[in-house]
Amino acid sequence: MFRIGFGYDVHRLVENRPLILGGVEIPFALGLEGHSDADVLTHAIIDALIGALGLGDIGQHFPDSDPTYKGIASLSMLQAVMKWVKREKYRINNLDATIVAERPRLATHLESMKEKIAEILEAHAHHINIKATTTE
């Protein structure tokens, strides 16, 4: 069976937090607020996978009320979700994700994000597409 999931995530930019996107730390004065590392790209991918499996959403499985997930790397949560994908005998055929951000510029970091995500998803890098845009 062929399944499609859709994920979306937004966090506020705040001071005194690293900016993590796709598991890559981006040099920037602000980071994303959240219980985990607040990696919105990885959270959206997680939500898409959970949705495709019909298992609810990220908040049901990784609640921000659970201290277990305080400061956790979102890539660790993605690894857990991939175990569910494999348990259900699915594989990732392709992924297309867009980060919407006015700043910082992300073009030089997209390939690193793509490689990290592809490795965890056990997918060929050419089946993973990550892009960035502004609201312009």
Salt bridges, closest charged atoms under 4 A:
ASP9 OD2 - HIS11 NE2 2.90
ASP9 OD2 - HIS43 ND1 3.01
GLU33 OE1 - ARG12 NH2 2.74
GLU88 OE2 - ARG87 NE 3.34
ASP96 OD1 - LYS131 NZ 2.60
GLU122 OE2 - LYS86 NZ 2.83
